Amino acid sequence: MLQHVLRLAVIDDDDITRSLQLRLEHSGFEVCRARNGKEGMRLALEWLPDAVVTDLVLPDGEGMFVLNQLKAHDETKSIPVIVLTGQGYEAIKRQVLQGGTAAYLTKPVNFGELLQSLKMQIKEAQVVKQLAHA
């Protein structure tokens, strides 16, 4: 039985995606993949996932596009976004965090850290939704 539904991972690297998908599914997540930012945004609007994991460097644009678009739409602005990137520069990290990302993790990712962050961000988002509907 699935504990959480992460319906969207926007990562263009096949090896990283396969590895993360297998490990996340083993941990109780459902994972769907978008290969670029435009597809990721379309799928996010269609499915309204519990969380989004995105890379910063994608074939058709930056992960910042995904983050900015998610935060610009009422339907998706509360979805936690976790950035998973090879970009470890403090200026980029600061920009991404100021843009509304829930977490900024660098590659190679520590899977335990990613898993903990996902669970925490999803739980917080669910509490916020419950409070908003109360």
The first five atom37 places (N, CA, C, CB, O) and aatype in JSON, in Angstrom:
{
  "aatype": [12, 10, 5, 8, 19, 10, 1, 10, 0, 19, 9, 3, 3, 3, 3, 9, 16, 1, 15, 10, 5, 10, 1, 10, 6, 8, 15, 7, 13, 6, 19, 4, 1, 0, 1, 2, 7, 11, 6, 7, 12, 1, 10, 0, 10, 6, 17, 10, 14, 3, 0, 19, 19, 16, 3, 10, 19, 10, 14, 3, 7, 6, 7, 12, 13, 19, 10, 2, 5, 10, 11, 0, 8, 3, 6, 16, 11, 15, 9, 14, 19, 9, 19, 10, 16, 7, 5, 7, 18, 6, 0, 9, 11, 1, 5, 19, 10, 5, 7, 7, 16, 0, 0, 18, 10, 16, 11, 14, 19, 2, 13, 7, 6, 10, 10, 5, 15, 10, 11, 12, 5, 9, 11, 6, 0, 5, 19, 19, 11, 5, 10, 0, 8, 0],
  "atom_mask": [
    [1, 1, 1, 1, 1],
    [1, 1, 1, 1, 1],
    [1, 1, 1, 1, 1],
    [1, 1, 1, 1, 1],
    [1, 1, 1, 1, 1],
    [1, 1, 1, 1, 1],
    [1, 1, 1, 1, 1],
    [1, 1, 1, 1, 1],
    [1, 1, 1, 1, 1],
    [1, 1, 1, 1, 1],
    [1, 1, 1, 1, 1],
    [1, 1, 1, 1, 1],
    [1, 1, 1, 1, 1],
    [1, 1, 1, 1, 1],
    [1, 1, 1, 1, 1],
    [1, 1, 1, 1, 1],
    [1, 1, 1, 1, 1],
    [1, 1, 1, 1, 1],
    [1, 1, 1, 1, 1],
    [1, 1, 1, 1, 1],
    [1, 1, 1, 1, 1],
    [1, 1, 1, 1, 1],
    [1, 1, 1, 1, 1],
    [1, 1, 1, 1, 1],
    [1, 1, 1, 1, 1],
    [1, 1, 1, 1, 1],
    [1, 1, 1, 1, 1],
    [1, 1, 1, 0, 1],
    [1, 1, 1, 1, 1],
    [1, 1, 1, 1, 1],
    [1, 1, 1, 1, 1],
    [1, 1, 1, 1, 1],
    [1, 1, 1, 1, 1],
    [1, 1, 1, 1, 1],
    [1, 1, 1, 1, 1],
    [1, 1, 1, 1, 1],
    [1, 1, 1, 0, 1],
    [1, 1, 1, 1, 1],
    [1, 1, 1, 1, 1],
    [1, 1, 1, 0, 1],
    [1, 1, 1, 1, 1],
    [1, 1, 1, 1, 1],
    [1, 1, 1, 1, 1],
    [1, 1, 1, 1, 1],
    [1, 1, 1, 1, 1],
    [1, 1, 1, 1, 1],
    [1, 1, 1, 1, 1],
    [1, 1, 1, 1, 1],
    [1, 1, 1, 1, 1],
    [1, 1, 1, 1, 1],
    [1, 1, 1, 1, 1],
    [1, 1, 1, 1, 1],
    [1, 1, 1, 1, 1],
    [1, 1, 1, 1, 1],
    [1, 1, 1, 1, 1],
    [1, 1, 1, 1, 1],
    [1, 1, 1, 1, 1],
    [1, 1, 1, 1, 1],
    [1, 1, 1, 1, 1],
    [1, 1, 1, 1, 1],
    [1, 1, 1, 0, 1],
    [1, 1, 1, 1, 1],
    [1, 1, 1, 0, 1],
    [1, 1, 1, 1, 1],
    [1, 1, 1, 1, 1],
    [1, 1, 1, 1, 1],
    [1, 1, 1, 1, 1],
    [1, 1, 1, 1, 1],
    [1, 1, 1, 1, 1],
    [1, 1, 1, 1, 1],
    [1, 1, 1, 1, 1],
    [1, 1, 1, 1, 1],
    [1, 1, 1, 1, 1],
    [1, 1, 1, 1, 1],
    [1, 1, 1, 1, 1],
    [1, 1, 1, 1, 1],
    [1, 1, 1, 1, 1],
    [1, 1, 1, 1, 1],
    [1, 1, 1, 1, 1],
    [1, 1, 1, 1, 1],
    [1, 1, 1, 1, 1],
    [1, 1, 1, 1, 1],
    [1, 1, 1, 1, 1],
    [1, 1, 1, 1, 1],
    [1, 1, 1, 1, 1],
    [1, 1, 1, 0, 1],
    [1, 1, 1, 1, 1],
    [1, 1, 1, 0, 1],
    [1, 1, 1, 1, 1],
    [1, 1, 1, 1, 1],
    [1, 1, 1, 1, 1],
    [1, 1, 1, 1, 1],
    [1, 1, 1, 1, 1],
    [1, 1, 1, 1, 1],
    [1, 1, 1, 1, 1],
    [1, 1, 1, 1, 1],
    [1, 1, 1, 1, 1],
    [1, 1, 1, 1, 1],
    [1, 1, 1, 0, 1],
    [1, 1, 1, 0, 1],
    [1, 1, 1, 1, 1],
    [1, 1, 1, 1, 1],
    [1, 1, 1, 1, 1],
    [1, 1, 1, 1, 1],
    [1, 1, 1, 1, 1],
    [1, 1, 1, 1, 1],
    [1, 1, 1, 1, 1],
    [1, 1, 1, 1, 1],
    [1, 1, 1, 1, 1],
    [1, 1, 1, 1, 1],
    [1, 1, 1, 1, 1],
    [1, 1, 1, 0, 1],
    [1, 1, 1, 1, 1],
    [1, 1, 1, 1, 1],
    [1, 1, 1, 1, 1],
    [1, 1, 1, 1, 1],
    [1, 1, 1, 1, 1],
    [1, 1, 1, 1, 1],
    [1, 1, 1, 1, 1],
    [1, 1, 1, 1, 1],
    [1, 1, 1, 1, 1],
    [1, 1, 1, 1, 1],
    [1, 1, 1, 1, 1],
    [1, 1, 1, 1, 1],
    [1, 1, 1, 1, 1],
    [1, 1, 1, 1, 1],
    [1, 1, 1, 1, 1],
    [1, 1, 1, 1, 1],
    [1, 1, 1, 1, 1],
    [1, 1, 1, 1, 1],
    [1, 1, 1, 1, 1],
    [1, 1, 1, 1, 1],
    [1, 1, 1, 1, 1],
    [1, 1, 1, 1, 1]
  ],
  "atom_positions": [
    [[0.84, -1.18, 0.0], [0.0, 0.0, 0.0], [0.89, 1.25, 0.0], [-0.95, -0.01, 1.22], [1.85, 1.33, 0.77]],
    [[0.57, 2.21, -0.85], [1.35, 3.42, -0.95], [1.05, 4.35, 0.21], [1.08, 4.11, -2.28], [-0.11, 4.56, 0.57]],
    [[2.09, 4.91, 0.78], [1.92, 5.87, 1.86], [1.79, 7.28, 1.31], [3.1, 5.78, 2.83], [1.0, 8.08, 1.82]],
    [[2.55, 7.58, 0.29], [2.59, 8.92, -0.28], [2.51, 8.81, -1.8], [3.87, 9.69, 0.16], [2.89, 7.79, -2.37]],
    [[2.04, 9.85, -2.42], [2.01, 9.88, -3.87], [2.84, 11.06, -4.35], [0.55, 9.96, -4.41], [2.42, 12.21, -4.25]],
    [[4.01, 10.75, -4.86], [4.83, 11.74, -5.54], [4.62, 11.46, -7.0], [6.38, 11.67, -5.12], [5.23, 10.55, -7.56]],
    [[3.77, 12.21, -7.62], [3.42, 11.89, -8.99], [4.35, 12.52, -10.01], [2.03, 12.32, -9.26], [4.2, 12.27, -11.2]],
    [[5.29, 13.31, -9.59], [6.06, 14.03, -10.6], [7.51, 14.21, -10.19], [5.43, 15.36, -10.86], [7.82, 14.77, -9.14]],
    [[8.38, 13.74, -11.05], [9.81, 13.99, -10.93], [10.27, 14.55, -12.26], [10.61, 12.68, -10.53], [10.16, 13.87, -13.28]],
    [[10.77, 15.76, -12.28], [11.23, 16.4, -13.51], [12.75, 16.35, -13.53], [10.7, 17.87, -13.62], [13.42, 17.29, -13.11]],
    [[13.26, 15.24, -14.02], [14.7, 15.01, -14.08], [15.0, 14.36, -15.42], [15.21, 14.12, -12.87], [14.37, 13.37, -15.79]],
    [[15.95, 14.92, -16.16], [16.22, 14.41, -17.5], [17.27, 13.31, -17.54], [16.65, 15.54, -18.38], [17.48, 12.72, -18.6]],
    [[17.93, 13.01, -16.45], [18.97, 11.98, -16.41], [18.34, 10.62, -16.14], [20.04, 12.32, -15.33], [17.82, 10.38, -15.05]],
    [[18.38, 9.73, -17.14], [17.73, 8.42, -17.03], [18.26, 7.58, -15.87], [17.91, 7.65, -18.32], [17.48, 6.96, -15.16]],
    [[19.57, 7.56, -15.68], [20.14, 6.74, -14.62], [19.7, 7.21, -13.24], [21.66, 6.74, -14.71], [19.29, 6.4, -12.4]],
    [[19.78, 8.5, -13.01], [19.36, 9.05, -11.71], [17.88, 8.8, -11.5], [19.67, 10.56, -11.62], [17.46, 8.4, -10.42]],
    [[17.09, 9.04, -12.53], [15.65, 8.87, -12.4], [15.27, 7.43, -12.09], [14.95, 9.31, -13.67], [14.46, 7.18, -11.2]],
    [[15.86, 6.48, -12.81], [15.55, 5.07, -12.56], [15.9, 4.67, -11.13], [16.3, 4.16, -13.55], [15.12, 4.01, -10.45]],
    [[17.07, 5.08, -10.69], [17.52, 4.76, -9.34], [16.6, 5.37, -8.29], [18.95, 5.24, -9.13], [16.17, 4.69, -7.36]],
    [[16.29, 6.65, -8.45], [15.39, 7.32, -7.5], [14.0, 6.7, -7.53], [15.3, 8.81, -7.81], [13.39, 6.49, -6.48]],
    [[13.49, 6.42, -8.71], [12.15, 5.86, -8.82], [12.07, 4.52, -8.09], [11.77, 5.68, -10.3], [11.13, 4.3, -7.33]],
    [[13.03, 3.64, -8.31], [13.01, 2.34, -7.64], [13.08, 2.49, -6.13], [14.18, 1.48, -8.13], [12.34, 1.83, -5.4]],
    [[13.96, 3.35, -5.65], [14.11, 3.53, -4.21], [12.89, 4.2, -3.59], [15.36, 4.34, -3.91], [12.47, 3.83, -2.49]],
    [[12.32, 5.18, -4.28], [11.13, 5.85, -3.76], [9.93, 4.92, -3.75], [10.82, 7.1, -4.58], [9.16, 4.9, -2.79]],
    [[9.76, 4.14, -4.81], [8.65, 3.18, -4.86], [8.8, 2.14, -3.75], [8.58, 2.49, -6.23], [7.8, 1.74, -3.14]],
    [[10.01, 1.72, -3.48], [10.25, 0.77, -2.39], [9.9, 1.4, -1.04], [11.73, 0.31, -2.4], [9.56, 0.7, -0.09]],
    [[9.99, 2.74, -0.97], [9.67, 3.46, 0.27], [8.21, 3.89, 0.34], [10.56, 4.68, 0.39], [7.82, 4.6, 1.27]],
    [[7.39, 3.45, -0.61], [5.96, 3.73, -0.55], [5.47, 4.89, -1.38], [0.0, 0.0, 0.0], [4.34, 5.34, -1.18]],
    [[6.28, 5.38, -2.29], [5.87, 6.49, -3.15], [5.49, 5.98, -4.54], [6.99, 7.53, -3.26], [6.04, 5.0, -5.03]],
    [[4.56, 6.65, -5.15], [4.25, 6.44, -6.56], [4.98, 7.55, -7.32], [2.69, 6.45, -6.84], [4.88, 8.72, -6.95]],
    [[5.71, 7.2, -8.36], [6.53, 8.18, -9.07], [6.17, 8.2, -10.54], [8.03, 7.87, -8.89], [6.04, 7.16, -11.18]],
    [[6.01, 9.4, -11.08], [5.83, 9.61, -12.5], [6.9, 10.6, -12.93], [4.37, 10.13, -12.85], [7.32, 11.46, -12.15]],
    [[7.34, 10.48, -14.15], [8.45, 11.3, -14.61], [8.08, 12.18, -15.79], [9.6, 10.43, -14.98], [7.41, 11.75, -16.73]],
    [[8.54, 13.4, -15.73], [8.49, 14.31, -16.87], [9.94, 14.54, -17.28], [7.76, 15.68, -16.51], [10.81, 14.7, -16.43]],
    [[10.2, 14.55, -18.56], [11.58, 14.67, -19.04], [12.04, 16.1, -19.27], [11.73, 13.91, -20.32], [13.22, 16.35, -19.52]],
    [[11.12, 17.05, -19.18], [11.51, 18.44, -19.36], [10.54, 19.34, -18.61], [11.55, 18.82, -20.86], [9.51, 18.88, -18.1]],
    [[10.88, 20.61, -18.53], [10.1, 21.56, -17.74], [8.68, 21.76, -18.24], [0.0, 0.0, 0.0], [7.75, 21.84, -17.44]],
    [[8.49, 21.84, -19.55], [7.15, 22.06, -20.1], [6.24, 20.87, -19.81], [7.22, 22.31, -21.61], [5.09, 21.04, -19.42]],
    [[6.77, 19.67, -20.01], [5.99, 18.47, -19.71], [5.71, 18.39, -18.2], [6.74, 17.2, -20.19], [4.61, 18.02, -17.8]],
    [[6.69, 18.75, -17.4], [6.5, 18.74, -15.95], [5.41, 19.69, -15.51], [0.0, 0.0, 0.0], [4.6, 19.35, -14.65]],
    [[5.38, 20.87, -16.09], [4.35, 21.83, -15.74], [2.97, 21.36, -16.18], [4.66, 23.19, -16.36], [1.99, 21.49, -15.44]],
    [[2.9, 20.8, -17.38], [1.61, 20.29, -17.87], [1.09, 19.18, -16.95], [1.75, 19.76, -19.31], [-0.08, 19.17, -16.59]],
    [[1.97, 18.26, -16.58], [1.56, 17.16, -15.72], [1.2, 17.64, -14.31], [2.67, 16.12, -15.65], [0.28, 17.11, -13.7]],
    [[1.92, 18.62, -13.82], [1.61, 19.16, -12.49], [0.22, 19.78, -12.47], [2.66, 20.21, -12.07], [-0.53, 19.59, -11.51]],
    [[-0.13, 20.52, -13.51], [-1.46, 21.12, -13.57], [-2.55, 20.06, -13.74], [-1.52, 22.12, -14.72], [-3.66, 20.22, -13.23]],
    [[-2.23, 19.0, -14.45], [-3.2, 17.92, -14.69], [-3.41, 17.06, -13.45], [-2.73, 17.05, -15.85], [-4.55, 16.73, -13.12]],
    [[-2.33, 16.69, -12.77], [-2.42, 15.71, -11.68], [-2.4, 16.3, -10.28], [-1.31, 14.74, -11.8], [-2.83, 15.65, -9.33]],
    [[-1.91, 17.52, -10.13], [-1.76, 18.14, -8.81], [-1.07, 17.2, -7.83], [-3.13, 18.57, -8.27], [-1.69, 16.75, -6.86]],
    [[0.19, 16.9, -8.07], [0.92, 15.93, -7.25], [1.13, 16.43, -5.82], [2.27, 15.62, -7.88], [0.98, 17.61, -5.53]],
    [[1.48, 15.5, -4.93], [1.77, 15.83, -3.54], [3.1, 16.58, -3.43], [1.81, 14.57, -2.69], [3.28, 17.38, -2.5]],
    [[4.01, 16.33, -4.35], [5.31, 17.0, -4.34], [5.93, 16.88, -5.73], [6.26, 16.38, -3.27], [5.55, 16.02, -6.53]],
    [[6.88, 17.77, -6.0], [7.62, 17.75, -7.26], [9.11, 17.77, -6.93], [7.22, 18.96, -8.18], [9.56, 18.57, -6.11]],
    [[9.85, 16.89, -7.56], [11.31, 16.91, -7.49], [11.79, 17.32, -8.87], [11.92, 15.51, -7.03], [11.44, 16.67, -9.86]],
    [[12.58, 18.38, -8.95], [13.05, 18.84, -10.25], [14.54, 19.15, -10.22], [12.29, 20.07, -10.68], [15.1, 19.55, -9.2]],
    [[15.15, 18.94, -11.36], [16.53, 19.35, -11.58], [16.5, 20.82, -11.97], [17.23, 18.46, -12.68], [15.46, 21.35, -12.34]],
    [[17.64, 21.49, -11.88], [17.71, 22.87, -12.35], [18.04, 22.96, -13.83], [18.75, 23.64, -11.56], [17.59, 23.89, -14.5]],
    [[18.8, 22.02, -14.34], [19.2, 22.05, -15.75], [18.41, 20.98, -16.49], [20.74, 21.82, -15.9], [18.59, 19.78, -16.27]],
    [[17.53, 21.44, -17.38], [16.65, 20.55, -18.14], [16.79, 20.86, -19.63], [15.17, 20.7, -17.68], [17.23, 21.95, -19.99]],
    [[16.41, 19.92, -20.5], [16.61, 20.1, -21.94], [15.93, 21.34, -22.54], [16.11, 18.91, -22.65], [16.51, 21.97, -23.43]],
    [[14.76, 21.7, -22.08], [14.04, 22.81, -22.7], [13.96, 24.04, -21.83], [12.66, 22.38, -23.07], [13.2, 24.97, -22.12]],
    [[14.71, 24.07, -20.77], [14.67, 25.21, -19.88], [15.15, 24.83, -18.51], [0.0, 0.0, 0.0], [15.57, 23.7, -18.26]],
    [[15.11, 25.75, -17.65], [15.62, 25.56, -16.31], [14.53, 25.06, -15.36], [16.22, 26.85, -15.79], [13.34, 25.26, -15.58]],
    [[14.98, 24.42, -14.3], [14.07, 24.03, -13.24], [13.43, 25.24, -12.58], [0.0, 0.0, 0.0], [12.36, 25.14, -11.98]],
    [[14.1, 26.4, -12.7], [13.49, 27.63, -12.18], [12.19, 27.94, -12.91], [14.47, 28.83, -12.31], [11.27, 28.49, -12.31]],
    [[12.1, 27.58, -14.19], [10.85, 27.75, -14.94], [9.75, 26.93, -14.26], [11.01, 27.31, -16.42], [8.65, 27.43, -14.03]],
    [[10.06, 25.68, -13.95], [9.09, 24.81, -13.3], [8.67, 25.41, -11.96], [9.66, 23.38, -13.1], [7.48, 25.53, -11.67]],
    [[9.65, 25.79, -11.16], [9.37, 26.37, -9.85], [8.52, 27.64, -9.97], [10.67, 26.69, -9.11], [7.52, 27.78, -9.27]],
    [[8.93, 28.55, -10.84], [8.19, 29.81, -11.01], [6.77, 29.57, -11.5], [8.92, 30.72, -11.99], [5.83, 30.21, -11.02]],
    [[6.6, 28.66, -12.45], [5.27, 28.37, -12.97], [4.39, 27.71, -11.92], [5.37, 27.48, -14.2], [3.21, 28.05, -11.8]],
    [[4.94, 26.77, -11.16], [4.16, 26.13, -10.1], [3.69, 27.16, -9.07], [5.0, 25.04, -9.41], [2.55, 27.12, -8.63]],
    [[4.57, 28.07, -8.7], [4.23, 29.07, -7.69], [3.3, 30.15, -8.24], [5.51, 29.72, -7.14], [2.67, 30.86, -7.46]],
    [[3.2, 30.28, -9.56], [2.36, 31.3, -10.19], [0.91, 30.86, -10.35], [2.92, 31.68, -11.53], [0.03, 31.71, -10.54]],
    [[0.63, 29.55, -10.29], [-0.73, 29.05, -10.49], [-1.39, 28.73, -9.14], [-0.72, 27.79, -11.38], [-0.79, 28.06, -8.3]],
    [[-2.6, 29.2, -8.95], [-3.31, 28.93, -7.7], [-3.44, 27.44, -7.42], [-4.69, 29.56, -7.75], [-3.37, 27.02, -6.26]],
    [[-3.62, 26.64, -8.47], [-3.82, 25.2, -8.29], [-2.57, 24.48, -7.81], [-4.29, 24.57, -9.59], [-2.66, 23.44, -7.17]],
    [[-1.4, 25.04, -8.1], [-0.15, 24.33, -7.81], [0.78, 25.07, -6.84], [0.59, 24.07, -9.08], [1.83, 24.54, -6.48]],
    [[0.42, 26.26, -6.42], [1.36, 27.05, -5.62], [1.69, 26.45, -4.27], [0.82, 28.42, -5.42], [2.72, 26.78, -3.69]],
    [[0.84, 25.58, -3.75], [1.12, 24.98, -2.45], [1.84, 23.63, -2.56], [-0.18, 24.8, -1.67], [2.16, 23.02, -1.54]],
    [[2.1, 23.16, -3.77], [2.81, 21.89, -3.95], [4.28, 22.1, -3.58], [2.68, 21.36, -5.42], [4.94, 22.98, -4.14]],
    [[4.8, 21.3, -2.64], [6.22, 21.44, -2.31], [7.1, 21.03, -3.48], [6.56, 20.59, -1.08], [6.86, 20.02, -4.14]],
    [[8.12, 21.84, -3.74], [9.07, 21.57, -4.82], [10.44, 21.36, -4.19], [9.1, 22.73, -5.87], [10.94, 22.2, -3.44]],
    [[11.05, 20.22, -4.51], [12.39, 19.92, -4.05], [13.32, 19.97, -5.26], [12.45, 18.53, -3.32], [13.11, 19.24, -6.23]],
    [[14.32, 20.81, -5.19], [15.29, 20.93, -6.27], [16.44, 19.98, -5.97], [15.8, 22.41, -6.42], [17.03, 19.99, -4.89]],
    [[16.73, 19.16, -6.96], [17.83, 18.2, -6.9], [18.78, 18.55, -8.03], [17.32, 16.7, -7.01], [18.43, 18.4, -9.2]],
    [[19.99, 19.02, -7.7], [20.86, 19.58, -8.73], [22.33, 19.34, -8.46], [20.61, 21.04, -8.85], [22.75, 19.05, -7.34]],
    [[23.1, 19.46, -9.51], [24.55, 19.41, -9.39], [25.14, 20.78, -9.12], [0.0, 0.0, 0.0], [26.35, 20.92, -8.95]],
    [[24.3, 21.81, -9.1], [24.72, 23.19, -8.9], [24.8, 23.49, -7.4], [23.74, 24.18, -9.6], [23.78, 23.68, -6.75]],
    [[26.01, 23.52, -6.86], [26.18, 23.74, -5.43], [26.53, 25.17, -5.05], [0.0, 0.0, 0.0], [26.92, 25.43, -3.91]],
    [[26.39, 26.09, -5.97], [26.76, 27.48, -5.71], [25.76, 28.14, -4.76], [26.84, 28.27, -7.02], [24.55, 28.01, -4.93]],
    [[26.29, 28.85, -3.77], [25.44, 29.49, -2.76], [24.49, 30.52, -3.38], [26.3, 30.16, -1.69], [23.34, 30.62, -2.94]],
    [[24.92, 31.26, -4.37], [24.06, 32.28, -5.0], [22.86, 31.62, -5.67], [24.86, 33.11, -6.03], [21.74, 32.12, -5.58]],
    [[23.1, 30.5, -6.35], [22.0, 29.78, -7.0], [21.07, 29.19, -5.96], [22.53, 28.67, -7.93], [19.85, 29.27, -6.09]],
    [[21.64, 28.6, -4.92], [20.84, 28.02, -3.85], [19.94, 29.09, -3.22], [21.75, 27.38, -2.77], [18.75, 28.86, -3.0]],
    [[20.51, 30.24, -2.93], [19.75, 31.33, -2.33], [18.6, 31.77, -3.25], [20.68, 32.54, -2.02], [17.48, 31.99, -2.8]],
    [[18.88, 31.9, -4.56], [17.87, 32.3, -5.52], [16.73, 31.28, -5.57], [18.5, 32.47, -6.91], [15.56, 31.65, -5.6]],
    [[17.08, 30.01, -5.59], [16.07, 28.95, -5.66], [15.23, 28.92, -4.4], [16.74, 27.58, -5.89], [14.01, 28.77, -4.47]],
    [[15.87, 29.05, -3.24], [15.12, 29.04, -1.97], [14.2, 30.26, -1.87], [16.08, 29.0, -0.77], [13.08, 30.16, -1.37]],
    [[14.67, 31.41, -2.34], [13.85, 32.61, -2.34], [12.68, 32.48, -3.32], [14.69, 33.83, -2.69], [11.65, 33.12, -3.15]],
    [[12.85, 31.64, -4.34], [11.79, 31.41, -5.32], [10.67, 30.52, -4.81], [0.0, 0.0, 0.0], [9.65, 30.34, -5.49]],
    [[10.84, 29.96, -3.62], [9.75, 29.19, -3.03], [9.97, 27.69, -2.99], [0.0, 0.0, 0.0], [9.04, 26.94, -2.68]],
    [[11.17, 27.23, -3.29], [11.4, 25.8, -3.22], [11.4, 25.35, -1.76], [12.73, 25.42, -3.91], [11.81, 26.09, -0.87]],
    [[10.94, 24.13, -1.54], [10.87, 23.59, -0.18], [12.23, 23.09, 0.3], [9.85, 22.46, -0.11], [12.53, 23.17, 1.49]],
    [[13.05, 22.58, -0.62], [14.36, 22.06, -0.26], [15.28, 22.12, -1.47], [14.25, 20.61, 0.27], [14.83, 22.07, -2.62]],
    [[16.57, 22.22, -1.2], [17.6, 22.3, -2.23], [18.64, 21.25, -1.9], [18.24, 23.74, -2.31], [19.38, 21.39, -0.93]],
    [[18.7, 20.2, -2.7], [19.63, 19.09, -2.47], [20.58, 18.98, -3.64], [18.86, 17.77, -2.26], [20.18, 19.14, -4.79]],
    [[21.85, 18.69, -3.36], [22.83, 18.59, -4.42], [23.16, 17.13, -4.72], [24.1, 19.35, -4.05], [23.09, 16.26, -3.85]],
    [[23.53, 16.89, -5.99], [23.94, 15.57, -6.45], [25.41, 15.38, -6.14], [23.68, 15.39, -7.98], [26.16, 16.35, -6.17]],
    [[25.85, 14.2, -5.84], [25.0, 13.01, -5.7], [24.16, 13.13, -4.44], [25.86, 11.72, -5.67], [24.66, 13.47, -3.36]],
    [[22.9, 12.85, -4.59], [21.97, 13.05, -3.49], [22.1, 11.93, -2.45], [20.54, 13.12, -4.01], [22.29, 10.76, -2.79]],
    [[22.0, 12.31, -1.21], [21.9, 11.35, -0.13], [20.44, 10.93, -0.11], [22.39, 11.95, 1.26], [19.57, 11.74, 0.22]],
    [[20.16, 9.66, -0.45], [18.77, 9.23, -0.58], [18.0, 9.41, 0.72], [18.72, 7.78, -1.02], [16.83, 9.79, 0.69]],
    [[18.61, 9.13, 1.83], [17.93, 9.3, 3.13], [17.5, 10.74, 3.34], [0.0, 0.0, 0.0], [16.42, 10.99, 3.87]],
    [[18.34, 11.68, 2.93], [18.01, 13.1, 3.05], [16.84, 13.47, 2.14], [19.24, 13.97, 2.72], [15.94, 14.2, 2.53]],
    [[16.87, 12.95, 0.91], [15.77, 13.2, -0.02], [14.46, 12.63, 0.52], [16.08, 12.61, -1.4], [13.43, 13.3, 0.5]],
    [[14.51, 11.4, 0.99], [13.32, 10.74, 1.51], [12.76, 11.5, 2.71], [13.64, 9.29, 1.9], [11.55, 11.73, 2.8]],
    [[13.62, 11.87, 3.64], [13.18, 12.62, 4.81], [12.56, 13.96, 4.4], [14.36, 12.85, 5.77], [11.53, 14.35, 4.94]],
    [[13.2, 14.65, 3.46], [12.69, 15.93, 3.0], [11.32, 15.78, 2.33], [13.67, 16.58, 2.03], [10.41, 16.57, 2.59]],
    [[11.18, 14.77, 1.49], [9.89, 14.53, 0.83], [8.78, 14.29, 1.85], [9.99, 13.33, -0.12], [7.71, 14.9, 1.78]],
    [[9.03, 13.4, 2.78], [8.01, 13.08, 3.78], [7.63, 14.3, 4.6], [8.51, 11.97, 4.72], [6.45, 14.55, 4.85]],
    [[8.64, 15.08, 5.01], [8.38, 16.27, 5.81], [7.59, 17.31, 5.01], [9.7, 16.87, 6.3], [6.63, 17.89, 5.52]],
    [[8.0, 17.55, 3.75], [7.33, 18.57, 2.94], [5.89, 18.17, 2.62], [8.11, 18.79, 1.64], [4.99, 19.01, 2.64]],
    [[5.67, 16.9, 2.33], [4.3, 16.43, 2.03], [3.43, 16.54, 3.27], [4.32, 14.97, 1.53], [2.28, 16.98, 3.18]],
    [[3.96, 16.16, 4.41], [3.2, 16.24, 5.66], [2.82, 17.69, 5.98], [4.01, 15.63, 6.84], [1.68, 17.97, 6.33]],
    [[3.79, 18.6, 5.84], [3.51, 20.01, 6.09], [2.46, 20.55, 5.13], [4.8, 20.84, 5.96], [1.57, 21.3, 5.55]],
    [[2.54, 20.19, 3.86], [1.55, 20.65, 2.88], [0.16, 20.12, 3.2], [1.97, 20.22, 1.46], [-0.83, 20.82, 3.02]],
    [[0.08, 18.88, 3.67], [-1.21, 18.31, 4.03], [-1.82, 19.03, 5.24], [-1.07, 16.81, 4.34], [-3.03, 19.25, 5.28]],
    [[-0.99, 19.39, 6.21], [-1.48, 20.13, 7.38], [-2.0, 21.5, 6.95], [-0.35, 20.29, 8.42], [-3.06, 21.93, 7.4]],
    [[-1.26, 22.17, 6.07], [-1.7, 23.48, 5.58], [-3.04, 23.37, 4.86], [-0.64, 24.08, 4.63], [-3.91, 24.21, 5.04]],
    [[-3.2, 22.32, 4.02], [-4.47, 22.11, 3.31], [-5.61, 21.89, 4.29], [-4.37, 20.92, 2.35], [-6.69, 22.44, 4.12]],
    [[-5.37, 21.08, 5.31], [-6.4, 20.79, 6.3], [-6.81, 22.06, 7.04], [-5.92, 19.73, 7.29], [-7.99, 22.29, 7.28]],
    [[-5.84, 22.87, 7.4], [-6.13, 24.12, 8.09], [-6.9, 25.08, 7.19], [-4.84, 24.78, 8.57], [-7.79, 25.8, 7.66]],
    [[-6.58, 25.1, 5.94], [-7.26, 25.99, 4.99], [-8.71, 25.59, 4.77], [-6.53, 25.98, 3.66], [-9.56, 26.44, 4.51]],
    [[-9.0, 24.29, 4.9], [-10.36, 23.8, 4.69], [-11.16, 23.71, 5.96], [-10.34, 22.46, 4.03], [-12.34, 23.34, 5.94]],
    [[-10.54, 24.05, 7.1], [-11.24, 23.96, 8.39], [-12.09, 25.18, 8.64], [-10.25, 23.79, 9.53], [-12.75, 25.27, 9.68]]
  ]
}
